[in-house]
Amino acid sequence: MLYSDLCDHKHYFVHVNTLGCSMQLINRCCNVLVTSTIVNCCLCCQVSKTVVDMQIEVNRLREEIEASKFEMTNKILQMEISLAETEEEKKRLIRVAAAAKDKLEVAEKSQKEMADELARFKNNNVSLAAAHQKEVSISSISFICFTFICKYVWEKYIVTQCQLSDFLSTFYF
């Protein structure tokens, strides 16, 4: 209720004056009523302003929460994508490791086969070297014998060069 409304109702207070109240008392009552009404209006305005401010703050908090929720959802999605990529990379690396293990097994088998073949070659080389040495020894003895025979024949029989070459040609195989 506004002050003007109260003033319009002075006739009511004037009617009360017939009961024996003074006009000063009526004016005081009107002033008190007007003041309390103004205070009530101010309090209502303050309460209304506080309610509006609280609604604004609630809306701001809701927006912040929604933005935070959106960011968290995006982070979760990014982490899930990263996790899926990491799992795929892990699977790929496991396949690469398995292939490398297979290649290593093949290489180790090949190395063993080569080592066995090298051992066979060494054994063959040793036996061939022994056979060669035996042949060289026999050839040396044959050469020494041949030289000795030639010397003996040369000393025993002095023959002409032509006869010697005919004689030597009989020893060639």
Phi and psi in degrees as a GROMACS rama.xvg file:
@    title "Ramachandran Plot"
@    xaxis  label "Phi"
@    yaxis  label "Psi"
@TYPE xy
-93.911  166.663  LEU-2
-61.3301  -40.2005  TYR-3
-63.7275  -35.2134  SER-4
-65.7348  -39.4494  ASP-5
-67.3301  -38.827  LEU-6
-65.1797  -33.7291  CYS-7
-66.331  -24.1087  ASP-8
-96.3627  18.7885  HIS-9
-63.2522  -30.0338  LYS-10
-60.8701  -31.7046  HIS-11
-64.4055  -43.483  TYR-12
-70.343  -30.1746  PHE-13
-67.6068  -37.2948  VAL-14
-63.1437  -38.2682  HIS-15
-65.2488  -27.5942  VAL-16
-63.4602  -25.7594  ASN-17
-66.5873  -17.6534  THR-18
-80.8434  -7.36914  LEU-19
111.031  17.8723  GLY-20
-90.3479  149.077  CYS-21
-81.8112  159.375  SER-22
-67.3925  -31.2377  MET-23
-63.9635  -41.4305  GLN-24
-64.0732  -38.9199  LEU-25
-65.9796  -43.3902  ILE-26
-62.655  -40.9121  ASN-27
-63.1713  -43.3755  ARG-28
-62.3656  -42.3536  CYS-29
-62.5006  -42.7407  CYS-30
-63.6775  -42.1524  ASN-31
-63.5872  -44.0387  VAL-32
-63.5083  -42.7404  LEU-33
-64.8263  -45.129  VAL-34
-62.8693  -45.6917  THR-35
-66.6619  -33.9178  SER-36
-67.2809  -42.3964  THR-37
-63.9875  -42.7903  ILE-38
-62.1412  -43.247  VAL-39
-62.3386  -40.6918  ASN-40
-63.4569  -42.9728  CYS-41
-62.9126  -43.1069  CYS-42
-63.4332  -40.7674  LEU-43
-62.3901  -41.9866  CYS-44
-63.1565  -41.9953  CYS-45
-65.1714  -42.7376  GLN-46
-62.8864  -43.7829  VAL-47
-62.1849  -42.6164  SER-48
-63.7655  -41.5953  LYS-49
-63.6201  -41.8291  THR-50
-62.6044  -44.4936  VAL-51
-63.3295  -44.016  VAL-52
-61.0843  -40.3306  ASP-53
-66.505  -39.8035  MET-54
-63.5147  -40.1625  GLN-55
-62.4073  -44.8425  ILE-56
-64.4703  -41.2683  GLU-57
-62.1967  -43.1267  VAL-58
-64.7378  -40.8467  ASN-59
-62.2435  -44.0562  ARG-60
-63.9636  -39.9185  LEU-61
-60.9425  -43.4619  ARG-62
-63.1721  -42.4433  GLU-63
-62.3118  -43.5426  GLU-64
-63.3011  -43.5843  ILE-65
-63.0632  -42.3509  GLU-66
-64.3883  -42.9135  ALA-67
-63.8927  -42.0998  SER-68
-61.8707  -42.6641  LYS-69
-62.2691  -45.6622  PHE-70
-62.1353  -43.7727  GLU-71
-64.412  -40.6699  MET-72
-62.0575  -43.0736  THR-73
-62.8933  -42.4105  ASN-74
-62  -42.8546  LYS-75
-61.4649  -44.2777  ILE-76
-63.3252  -42.4347  LEU-77
-62.8647  -41.4179  GLN-78
-66.1043  -38.776  MET-79
-64.0009  -40.758  GLU-80
-63.8209  -45.0624  ILE-81
-62.3533  -39.8874  SER-82
-63.5683  -43.694  LEU-83
-62.8826  -42.2206  ALA-84
-63.3541  -41.4398  GLU-85
-64.6495  -40.9442  THR-86
-64.5256  -39.9613  GLU-87
-63.9686  -41.8326  GLU-88
-64.0101  -38.5815  GLU-89
-62.2918  -45.5944  LYS-90
-61.3276  -42.0593  LYS-91
-62.9361  -43.6414  ARG-92
-66.3149  -33.6005  LEU-93
-65.4821  -41.7328  ILE-94
-63.8193  -42.316  ARG-95
-62.9023  -42.7944  VAL-96
-63.7416  -40.5578  ALA-97
-64.4264  -42.2857  ALA-98
-64.4095  -41.009  ALA-99
-65.2796  -37.3229  ALA-100
-64.4916  -42.791  LYS-101
-61.9038  -43.7179  ASP-102
-63.0589  -39.4528  LYS-103
-63.334  -43.14  LEU-104
-62.0081  -41.392  GLU-105
-64.3232  -43.3505  VAL-106
-64.435  -40.7147  ALA-107
-65.0247  -39.9589  GLU-108
-64.5525  -44.0917  LYS-109
-62.9385  -40.4881  SER-110
-62.3462  -42.3096  GLN-111
-63.7366  -42.9967  LYS-112
-62.6083  -40.9131  GLU-113
-66.4231  -38.6809  MET-114
-63.6142  -41.4337  ALA-115
-63.7144  -42.7662  ASP-116
-65.886  -38.9005  GLU-117
-61.6393  -41.3214  LEU-118
-62.5838  -41.9487  ALA-119
-62.4438  -43.2117  ARG-120
-61.5469  -40.8586  PHE-121
-63.7944  -44.3071  LYS-122
-62.3258  -44.0032  ASN-123
-62.4466  -40.4654  ASN-124
-62.9088  -42.6983  ASN-125
-63.0463  -45.6585  VAL-126
-67.3449  -39.8402  SER-127
-65.771  -38.6643  LEU-128
-64.491  -40.1233  ALA-129
-65.7462  -43.4325  ALA-130
-63.9314  -40.547  ALA-131
-63.3207  -43.2059  HIS-132
-62.2085  -40.3356  GLN-133
-63.457  -43.7988  LYS-134
-62.9689  -43.2663  GLU-135
-62.2726  -41.8884  VAL-136
-63.0185  -44.3849  SER-137
-64.4484  -43.1632  ILE-138
-63.3186  -39.6238  SER-139
-64.5532  -44.1736  SER-140
-64.0344  -42.6613  ILE-141
-62.1417  -41.7761  SER-142
-65.1266  -42.4294  PHE-143
-63.4846  -44.254  ILE-144
-62.55  -43.4656  CYS-145
-62.2172  -44.3553  PHE-146
-62.1535  -43.1765  THR-147
-63.2559  -42.5263  PHE-148
-63.4862  -44.7458  ILE-149
-60.9914  -42.7983  CYS-150
-64.5022  -43.1433  LYS-151
-63.1705  -44.8637  TYR-152
-65.542  -40.3467  VAL-153
-63.2915  -41.8106  TRP-154
-75.0513  -38.7566  GLU-155
-74.6228  -45.1573  LYS-156
-121.253  115.595  TYR-157
-91.9678  114.632  ILE-158
-124.552  168.332  VAL-159
-76.477  166.6  THR-160
-65.3365  -33.2493  GLN-161
-67.788  -43.4064  CYS-162
-66.6257  -36.9193  GLN-163
-64.6423  -43.3687  LEU-164
-65.487  -36.6431  SER-165
-64.8939  -40.4688  ASP-166
-63.976  -44.1167  PHE-167
-69.9291  -32.4579  LEU-168
-66.3052  -22.2486  SER-169
-71.6733  -20.9855  THR-170
-86.0387  -15.2684  PHE-171
-78.0955  138.615  TYR-172
